[in-house]
Amino acid sequence: MREPYVLLAPLGTSPGVLTETVWSLAQDGLVPATVHVMTTATGWEVVAGDLGFETENARWDRLSRGVCGLDRPIPVERHVVRGRNGRELRDIRHEQDDLAFGAACYALVRRLTEATNRPPVVGSIAGGRKTMSAHLMTAFCLCARQQDRLVHVLISSTF
């Protein structure tokens, strides 16, 4: 198995984007050491509820054990973006919401990539609103190290 990595995934309300990304990378022998989910309050409620990040035998647990061959669920860090008023955003619908997401995205990418001795960061541009993917891509252009990369996973409709 290759070196573990950190997965950074902006998500909307489609949990399958995250599981498909982890599954696809696991097919190449890549298993995340941890997953950072950037989303809104609504997105977190849907994704965490559907995948059951801290529930034994829930979808996330089964993916971690069955597909990735781990003896425990892959740790997930929650990053729910806050607006100027300090409250968690429910959605990204307005310019101020987008600016808040962008600032949070750039700060997180910078933090995850600032040290050369940290594991590679793989950013997924498959989930969330297009502006979320655009911010992630720009943040990677500015901050990513040589070992970091962006991915977009497409799964055939038969799955």
CORLINSUL-V653810 format. One record per residue. N is the residue number from 0. RES is the residue in one small letter. PHI is phi in degrees with one decimal (none if undefined). Layout:
{{N/RES/PHI} {N/RES/PHI}}
This chain:
{{0/m/none} {1/r/-78.0} {2/e/-57.2} {3/p/-65.6} {4/y/-134.6} {5/v/-104.8} {6/l/-97.9} {7/l/-114.9} {8/a/-130.6} {9/p/-70.8} {10/l/-132.3} {11/g/-99.3} {12/t/-116.7} {13/s/-118.0} {14/p/-59.7} {15/g/-59.5} {16/v/-60.3} {17/l/-71.4} {18/t/-66.0} {19/e/-65.2} {20/t/-66.4} {21/v/-62.0} {22/w/-59.9} {23/s/-61.3} {24/l/-68.6} {25/a/-65.4} {26/q/-63.9} {27/d/-97.7} {28/g/79.9} {29/l/-102.6} {30/v/-122.9} {31/p/-71.9} {32/a/-75.0} {33/t/-157.2} {34/v/-124.5} {35/h/-106.4} {36/v/-103.4} {37/m/-102.5} {38/t/-161.9} {39/t/-102.4} {40/a/-60.2} {41/t/-64.2} {42/g/-59.2} {43/w/-62.9} {44/e/-56.6} {45/v/-69.2} {46/v/-66.8} {47/a/-65.1} {48/g/-65.4} {49/d/-73.2} {50/l/-88.9} {51/g/59.8} {52/f/-52.8} {53/e/-115.6} {54/t/-113.9} {55/e/-63.8} {56/n/66.8} {57/a/-78.1} {58/r/-54.9} {59/w/-65.5} {60/d/-62.7} {61/r/-65.3} {62/l/-63.4} {63/s/-60.8} {64/r/-81.4} {65/g/-76.1} {66/v/-88.7} {67/c/-91.7} {68/g/70.9} {69/l/-91.8} {70/d/-96.9} {71/r/-153.5} {72/p/-65.3} {73/i/-63.7} {74/p/-62.5} {75/v/-121.8} {76/e/-104.5} {77/r/-92.2} {78/h/-130.0} {79/v/-92.9} {80/v/-71.7} {81/r/-109.2} {82/g/-83.6} {83/r/-59.6} {84/n/-80.8} {85/g/87.6} {86/r/-87.2} {87/e/-63.6} {88/l/-70.6} {89/r/-84.2} {90/d/-159.8} {91/i/-114.1} {92/r/-120.2} {93/h/-125.9} {94/e/-56.1} {95/q/-64.8} {96/d/-64.0} {97/d/-63.9} {98/l/-63.1} {99/a/-64.4} {100/f/-63.3} {101/g/-57.6} {102/a/-62.0} {103/a/-66.6} {104/c/-64.7} {105/y/-61.1} {106/a/-63.9} {107/l/-69.1} {108/v/-61.7} {109/r/-60.4} {110/r/-63.8} {111/l/-72.9} {112/t/-110.8} {113/e/-71.6} {114/a/-108.3} {115/t/-71.3} {116/n/-88.8} {117/r/-83.7} {118/p/-63.1} {119/p/-58.9} {120/v/-108.0} {121/v/-113.0} {122/g/-100.4} {123/s/-101.2} {124/i/-99.7} {125/a/-83.0} {126/g/-111.9} {127/g/78.0} {128/r/-72.7} {129/k/-56.8} {130/t/-65.2} {131/m/-64.5} {132/s/-64.4} {133/a/-63.8} {134/h/-63.9} {135/l/-63.2} {136/m/-62.5} {137/t/-65.0} {138/a/-62.3} {139/f/-67.0} {140/c/-60.0} {141/l/-86.1} {142/c/-119.5} {143/a/-64.4} {144/r/-91.2} {145/q/-61.0} {146/q/-83.5} {147/d/-86.1} {148/r/-154.7} {149/l/-105.8} {150/v/-134.7} {151/h/-133.2} {152/v/-101.1} {153/l/-117.7} {154/i/-108.4} {155/s/-62.2} {156/s/-65.3} {157/t/-67.4} {158/f/-87.8}}
